[in-house]
Amino acid sequence: MTEQKLIQAAQRGDQKAFEQLVKDNQSLVYNLAYRMTGNPDDAADLTQDAFLNAWKGLTHFQGQSSFSTWLYRLTSNACVDFLRRQKRRETLSLTMEEDEEDRQIQIPDERYSPQRELERKEAHRILQEGLSALSPEHRQVLLLRESEGLSYQEIAQCLGLEEGTVKSRIARARTALRDFLLQSGNFFREQTSKG
């Protein structure tokens, strides 16, 4: 059954058709939620929230955008709402104490060594911290562009924004992320070629 037929059946209340739509789009929704929150448990909860919202709002889906674009919007809105609530609850910034010991470990530099794996994990952790430091709106557009590969026009359509607003937010997000990464240990300056 095509996606369009599944949507039409689900809109008529066919739960099996909706279950198939969930199966077809589950990894897309989860990956976006995980990239926005950086936490697998929160991403799983937000994935459920997004699909629950999709089920409740399915009768209003008119197909003006693709189903996946509509799900992107529902998911990113759920994530932004969640992150705003989290930010209000947080009174202290995240500390890096538990990772301090990991960065002190000195392992001989060998190809495919544990040191390389540690560096990769450290880079991922710093990048996730940088993304977490962005406002939810900036993180949202940057992830849709860089991680999901959506065009400016698709992001604008997905989020109900003007294309110029999307471009502006992405530029600001990239600048803020770059500044954070540079302040977190010369992250980009080490990318000079040797040889």
N, C-alpha and C positions, 0 to 999 in steps of 0.2 A: 504494500500500500504506500502511495507517495506521501510526502510530508503534508501536502495540501489536503489530501483526503483524511489523513490522521487528524489534522487540525479541525476539519469540519466535523468529523465524528466525535472528537473530544468536546467540541463546542455544543454538541447535542447531548452531552453527558456520558459518552462512552469512556469509561475509566480505563479500559484496556488500551484504547487508542492513546490516551494521555500517558499511560505507563510507557508506551513505546516512544513517545516524544521525550519523556524523561530519560529513558535509556539512551536515546540518540544524542542527547545534548548534555548529559550529566557531566562528562569530563570537561566540556567547554565551560560550564557554569562553575564547577568546583575549581578549576584552574584559575579562573578570573578572581574568584573569592579568595583563594589562597594567595595569589599575588598581591591582592589589595590588603589582606590582613597579616600575612606572614605566619599564620597559625593554622595548622591542619584541623584542629577541633572547631575553631571559629568558622573556618571555611566550610566544613561539613554542615554546621548549623545554618550558615547563610545560604548554602545550596538548597537545603530543605525549605528555608524561608522563601527563596526565590521561586521555587517550583510551587509552593503553596500559593504565593501571590499570582503565579501564572495560572494555576487552576481556578482561583477565584476571579481573575480578570479575563479569562479566556473568551468569554462571550463578547468582550469589548475589543478583542484583537480583530482588526479589519484587513490585515494583510498589506497595509501600505508600506511596510518594511518587511524584511524577511523575519521568520520566526526566531532565528538565532539573534538577530539585531534586537528584537523585542526582549528576548531573554537577557541579553547584555545589559539593556537598560534596567530591567527589573533587578538583576544581580548587582550591578554597580550602585544603584540607588539603595538597595538593602545594605551594601557594604559601607557606603558613605554614612548612612544613618547609624549603623553600628559603630563606626569609627568616631563619629561625633559623640555618641553616648559614652564610649570608652574614654575619650579625651576629657569629658566632663568629670568622669570618675577618678581619673588619675590625678594625684596630687604631687607625685614625685616623678621625675624623668627616669627612664630605664637606666640601670647601671650596667657597667661592663665587668663588674668584679668577677663573676664566675668564669669569664673568658680570659681574664688576665693571665692565669697560669698557662693556658694553652698557647698564648703568644710568646711565653718565655722559653718554651721547649726548643732546644737547638738540636736538629737532626741533620746529618750530612746531606748535602744537596746532591741527590742522585735522580736520574730520570725515573718518573713514575714512583717516586719515593713517598713515604708517609708525610714528609715535609711539604711536598707539592699538594697532597690531599689536604693537609692542614691549611695551607695557603688558600686553596680553593674554597674551603669551608669558611675561612676568615673573610675572604673577599665577598662571599655570599652573605655572610652575617652583616658586614659593613654596608653592603648594598641594601639589604633589607632594613637596616637602621636608617639609612638615608631615605628610603622610600617612606618609612614610618614618620620621618621628620617633616615630610611634605604635608600640606593640607590635604584633606580627603579629595577635594575637587582637583587639585593638581596631580595627585597620585592616580586618580581615576583616569584622566585623559592620557597621562604618560603611559600607563599600563595598556590601555586600549590601543595606543599607537605603537609602542615598542614591543610589547609582549604578544598582543593579539594581532598586530599587523593591519589594523583598520586604517582606512584613509581618513583624512581630515573630514571629508564630507560624510563618511559613514559614522564617525564619532559624533559629528554635529547632529546627524539624524537620530542616532541612538540616544543621545542625551537631551535632545530638544534645544540645542544651542545654535548660535550663529557660527559659521565656519571660522570667522575672524576671532571669535572668542576662544574657540578650540585651539587655534594656532597660538594665540597669546598665552593661554594657560600652559600649553606644551612647552613653549619657549621659557616661560618662567619656571616651570617644573624642572626642565633640564638644567637651567642655570643654578637653581637651588640645590639640586642633587649633585651637580659637579662641585659646587662650593663645599657641600658637606663632605664629599669624598676626598677632596683635596685636604680638608682640615683633619681628616681621619687617617693621616699617615701617608701623605703624598701618593695617593692611590693612582693617579693618572701619570705622574711624572716618571714613574719607573718603566714606562712602556717604550723606552728608546731601544733601538736595535743594537745588538752587540755582534761584533764579528768583523 
